[in-house]
Amino acid sequence: MFNLIVKDLLVMKKSILGIFFYIAVFPITFVNISGGFLTVGLFPLAIMLLNSTSNDLKNKNYILLGSLPIRRTQIVAAKYLGALFYSLAGVVIAVVTSMIFHQLVPDAQVAWMSVGQAVMLLSLALIFSSLYLPIFYWISNQGEQVANIVMTILLMITLVISFQLTVYTGKLFMLLAAIVLFLLSYVAAARIFSRKDF
């Protein structure tokens, strides 16, 4: 299962440069918006998850993986573990971006990335992944373009939610709810993928 995650990272290595470009440019656009650092952390997750799923569709990896001595539930579990890794990476990117921004612009009237925001960002990332992955496995036969449209819509919805949330309201409850949703989402996605014909 670990090798499947490494495979995704190796395949998307070219897109890592795009993520670094995003890190350099996008924070300037979003930090002055309420919940701006949440946006800074959500985009890397979306980019990496989109690359991971798009590459599977483009290269027809599921046909190859289906012929290997590995359970389909393990294939799905690897994708969810990857999503968890990308979510944590997004939190780290947002925190580091906050630190760098305040070092470069010490007089900026923008709040530091707090622990509450980091927890909220992780929750939003898990919720976004939980919604996208089952839908992706369900519509994967429709092709990469449909998957991209679905991801874009879900990302916009998640961003709108992030702009409306206050930093300290129910953050721990939200994280617990996100974890439960993430686990239930895995069960649903595994069941959908196990019944797929390739």
C-alpha positions in Angstrom: 0.0 0.0 0.0 2.9 2.3 0.8 4.3 1.7 -2.7 1.0 2.9 -4.2 1.4 6.2 -2.3 5.0 6.5 -3.5 3.9 5.8 -7.0 1.4 8.7 -6.9 4.1 11.1 -5.6 6.6 10.0 -8.3 4.1 10.4 -11.1 3.1 13.9 -10.0 6.7 15.1 -9.4 6.4 17.5 -12.3 3.4 19.3 -10.7 5.4 19.9 -7.6 7.0 22.9 -9.4 3.6 24.3 -10.0 2.8 23.9 -6.3 5.9 25.9 -5.4 4.9 28.6 -7.8 1.4 28.7 -6.2 3.0 29.0 -2.8 5.0 32.0 -4.0 2.1 33.8 -5.6 -1.3 32.9 -4.2 -0.7 33.9 -0.5 -0.3 37.6 -1.7 -3.8 37.3 -3.1 -5.6 35.6 -0.3 -4.0 36.5 3.1 -6.1 39.7 3.4 -9.3 37.8 3.0 -11.1 36.4 6.0 -9.8 32.8 6.3 -7.1 33.5 3.7 -4.6 31.1 5.1 -7.2 28.4 5.0 -7.3 29.0 1.2 -3.5 28.9 1.0 -3.6 25.4 2.6 -6.5 24.0 0.6 -5.1 24.6 -2.9 -2.0 22.4 -2.5 -4.3 19.6 -1.3 -6.6 20.1 -4.3 -3.7 20.2 -6.8 -2.0 17.1 -5.4 -5.2 15.1 -5.1 -6.4 16.2 -8.6 -3.0 15.1 -10.1 -3.2 11.8 -8.3 -6.7 10.9 -9.6 -6.2 12.4 -13.1 -3.0 10.5 -13.7 -4.8 7.3 -12.8 -7.5 8.0 -15.3 -5.1 9.3 -18.0 -2.8 6.3 -17.7 -5.5 3.8 -17.1 -3.7 2.7 -13.9 -6.7 0.9 -12.5 -6.6 -1.7 -15.2 -3.0 -2.5 -14.3 -3.6 -2.4 -10.5 -6.7 -4.6 -10.9 -4.4 -7.3 -12.4 -2.0 -7.2 -9.5 -2.3 -9.4 -6.4 -3.7 -6.6 -4.2 -7.2 -6.0 -2.9 -9.2 -3.1 -4.4 -9.9 -1.9 -0.8 -6.1 -1.5 -0.4 -5.9 0.6 -3.6 -8.6 2.9 -2.2 -7.0 2.9 1.2 -3.7 4.1 -0.4 -5.5 6.9 -2.1 -7.1 8.0 1.2 -3.8 7.8 3.0 -2.4 9.9 0.2 -5.2 12.4 0.7 -4.4 12.6 4.4 -0.7 13.2 3.6 -1.7 16.0 1.2 -4.0 17.5 3.8 -1.2 17.6 6.4 1.1 19.1 3.8 -1.5 21.8 3.1 -1.6 22.6 6.8 2.3 22.8 7.0 2.3 25.0 3.8 -0.2 27.4 5.3 1.6 27.6 8.7 5.0 28.2 7.0 3.5 30.8 4.6 2.0 32.6 7.6 5.4 32.7 9.4 7.2 33.9 6.3 4.6 36.5 5.5 4.9 38.0 8.9 8.6 38.1 8.7 8.6 39.9 5.4 5.6 42.2 6.2 5.8 42.6 10.0 3.4 45.6 10.0 0.7 43.7 8.1 -2.8 43.8 9.7 -3.2 40.0 9.2 -3.6 37.5 12.0 -1.0 34.8 12.4 -2.0 31.2 11.4 -3.3 30.0 14.8 -3.7 26.5 16.1 -7.5 26.9 15.7 -7.0 27.8 12.0 -4.7 24.8 11.5 -7.3 22.5 13.0 -10.0 24.0 10.9 -7.9 23.8 7.8 -7.2 20.1 8.4 -10.9 19.5 9.0 -11.9 21.3 5.8 -9.2 19.3 3.9 -10.6 16.0 5.2 -14.1 17.0 4.4 -13.1 18.0 0.9 -11.3 14.7 0.3 -14.2 12.8 1.8 -16.7 14.3 -0.6 -14.5 14.1 -3.7 -13.0 10.6 -3.6 -16.3 8.6 -3.5 -17.7 10.8 -6.3 -14.5 10.3 -8.2 -14.7 6.5 -8.0 -18.4 6.6 -8.9 -17.9 8.8 -12.0 -14.4 7.6 -13.0 -15.7 5.9 -16.1 -16.9 9.3 -17.3 -13.3 10.5 -17.8 -10.8 13.1 -16.5 -12.7 16.2 -17.6 -15.8 15.3 -15.5 -13.6 14.5 -12.5 -11.9 17.9 -12.8 -15.3 19.7 -13.0 -16.5 17.9 -9.9 -13.3 18.7 -8.0 -13.5 22.4 -8.9 -17.1 22.6 -7.8 -16.4 20.9 -4.5 -13.3 23.0 -3.9 -15.3 26.2 -4.5 -17.9 25.1 -2.0 -15.2 24.2 0.6 -13.6 27.6 0.1 -16.9 29.4 0.6 -17.4 27.5 3.8 -13.9 28.5 5.0 -14.7 32.2 4.5 -17.8 31.9 6.6 -16.4 30.1 9.6 -15.0 31.8 12.7 -11.7 30.5 13.9 -12.6 29.3 17.4 -16.1 28.0 16.9 -16.4 24.3 17.5 -13.0 23.5 15.9 -12.5 20.3 17.8 -16.0 19.1 17.1 -15.5 19.9 13.5 -12.3 17.9 13.4 -13.9 14.9 15.0 -16.8 15.1 12.5 -14.4 15.4 9.6 -12.5 12.3 10.8 -15.7 10.3 11.1 -16.8 11.5 7.6 -13.4 10.6 6.2 -13.7 7.0 7.5 -17.2 6.6 6.3 -16.2 8.1 2.9 -13.5 5.4 2.7 -16.0 2.6 3.3 -18.3 4.1 0.6 -15.5 4.5 -1.9 -14.1 1.0 -1.3 -17.5 -0.4 -1.9 -18.0 1.6 -5.1 -14.6 0.7 -6.5 -14.9 -3.0 -5.5 -18.0 -3.3 -7.8 -16.4 -1.5 -10.7 -15.7 -3.3 -14.0 -12.7 -2.3 -16.0 
